[in-house]
Amino acid sequence: MDTISAERLNNALILVVDDIELNQKMLTHSLLGHGYGKVVIAGDGSQALQMTHELKPDLVILDLMMPVMDGYAYCQAIRQDKAFDNMPILVQTALEDMDKKLRAFELGASDYICKPVDPGELIARTEVHLSQKFLMEDLRAYRRRMSAELDAAKLMQGRLMPGGPHIHMCERVYDMKIDAYFETSFHLGGECWGIRPLSDKRRARWM
């Protein structure tokens, strides 16, 4: 699988969720300064939940302690929607708040950023999780494409096999009973067979 291009990373949509304006500006400034050009802001978990469903961000940077709906409730709510099971959620937490980090992970957080947030750590973790998300999306798309192509090939191969009327005709002409069973290996096999009459009393079976 190819690595994710810088252009694709920089075009990612990032949702910053924090009720403190200074934190919003600091996080946004760090992301924009590194080339991430699509950053949107929510002031609490409830607003973030609505924006997530509407905008479908590629990554969320989430404060835990907020009014209206805190970060824990947001994580729990958004992870109930399977459409966002691959969306990274980076929570902001103090290094010593182990219980808070564990609770956030239990509710669906992907990783944490230590407060006060270091710009270098913010960018590093953002890039890692976006790359993983896009690689997983590419893998899922590849599997869907391969499955569709294998299903088409399997159908085509099945159509090459002698059908019911052909088999019944051979049974009547040659006074014999023919029974055939075909099953592909996983999705697609490499062989097929057929029967062709050569004369009134001769027939050829090919594989």
N, C-alpha and C positions, 0 to 999 in steps of 0.2 A: 504494500500500500504506500502510495506517495506521501511525502510530508506535506503539511498544510502550508500554503503560500502566505507570505506576509500580507498580501493584498486581501486575501480572504479573512484573515484574522482581524485586520484593521476595519473591515466592513461589518464586523459582528455588532449586533445590537446589545448594549449592556445597560441593565437597569440597576441604578443605585437607589437603595431604600434606606433612608435615614431621616430622622425628624429634626436634626440639628443642621442649620444652614451652613455653618462653617465646615462641618464634615462633608456635606454635599459638595461644596466648592472645592475642597481639598482633593477629594476622590476624583471628581470630574476633571480638575486641572491635571492631575497625574495621568489619567487615562488619555485625555486629549493630547497631552504633551508627548505621549509615546506613540501617537498615531491612530488611536481608536477614535474614529470620527462620529460614532453613533452612540451617544450616552443620553439616557433619559432618567428623570428623577421622580421618586415617589416619597411622600412625607410620612407614610405609615404603612402597616401591613395590609390594611383594607384597600387603600389606593393601589398598592403594589399588586395585589391579587387581581384587581380589575385591569390594570395595565398589562399584566402578564398574559391574561386571556386575550386581550385586544391586540397587543403588539408582538407577542411571542418572542421575547428576548432570547438571545443565545446564552446569556449568563446573568446572574443576579448577585449583586454585592449587598448583603443584608445586615442591618443593625438588629440586635436582638431586643433591646429595651426601647419600646416606642409606645405612644398612646394609641388609642382606638383598637388596634390589632398589633400585637408584638410580633417579633420575628419567629418565635416558636409556632404561633398559630398560623402564620403565613406558610411556613414549611409544611406543617401538617395538612393544611388545606390544599396546597398546590400539588403535593405528592399524591393526593388522591385521584388526580387527573393523569391518566397514563400518557397523555399527549406531552407531558413535561417530565417524564421519568429520566430523560437524558439531559435535562437542563442543569448545568452546574449552579450550585448555590454556595457562595462564599460568605460565611458569617464573620462579623467583626466582634471580637471578644478579647478581654484582658488575658494575658498569659496564665495568670494564676486561677482563672475561673474554670477549673476542670469540670465541675459538675454541670456548668452551663454549656460547655463544649460537648460533653457526652449527651446531654439532653437534646441539643441541636442535631447531633449526628443521628440519634434515635428517631428524630422526626423528619429526617431527609436531607440535612445539610451535607454538602460534598466535601467541604474543607473550611478552614478558618484563617483569618488574618488577625494578627496580634495588634491590639491597641496600645499605644498610639500607632496608627498605620504607617508603616515604612513604605515609601513609594516604590522602592526596588522590589520589596516582597510582594506588594500589590500587583505589579506588572508581571512578575515571574509566575505567580499563582494563576493570574488571569490567563496568561498565554498557555500554560500547561493544560488547564481545564478546557479552554476553548479548542485547543488542538485535539484533545481526547474526544470532545463532543463531535467535532467535524469528522474525525476518523471513524467514529462509530456510525455516524450518519452515512458516510460513504460505504462502509461495510454493509449496512442494512440495505442500501440502494443496490449494491452489487449482488447481494443475495437474492433480492427480489427480481433483478434482471436475469440472473442465472436460472432461477426457478421458472420464470416465464419462458425462457428459451428452451430449457429442458422439457417443460410440459409440451411445447410446440413440437419439439423433435420426437418426443414419445408418441404424440398423436400421429405424426407423419409416419413413424415406423410402424405403428399399429395398422395404419391404412395399407401398408405394403403386404400385410399378411392376407392369405386367402380368406375371404369372407364366407358367411353361411351358405349363400346360393352356390358358390363355386365348389365348396366341399360337398354339398348335397348332390350336385351334378356328378361329381366324381364317384360318389357312393353308388348312384344309380347306374352309371355307365359301366363301372368295373365290378359291380356287385361286391362291395366291400364296405366295411365300417371304418370311418376315419374319426379319430378323436384327437384334438390338439389342445395344448395348453401353453400359453405364452405369458411370461411375467418378466418385466425388465429388472435389471440389476440396479437397485436404488431408483434411478430415474430413467436410464437409457441403456439399452443393450447394444451389442455390436453385430448381431446376427438376425437374419430373417429367413423364411423358407417359403416355398410355393410348389404347386403341382401344375404340370402342363401335359395335356394329352398329346401323344405322338402318333397314335393310330387307334383303331377300334379296340385293340387289346393291349396297347402299350401306353404307358404314361411315365413321365419323368418327374422326379421329386428333386427340387433344388434347395440348397441352404446357403 
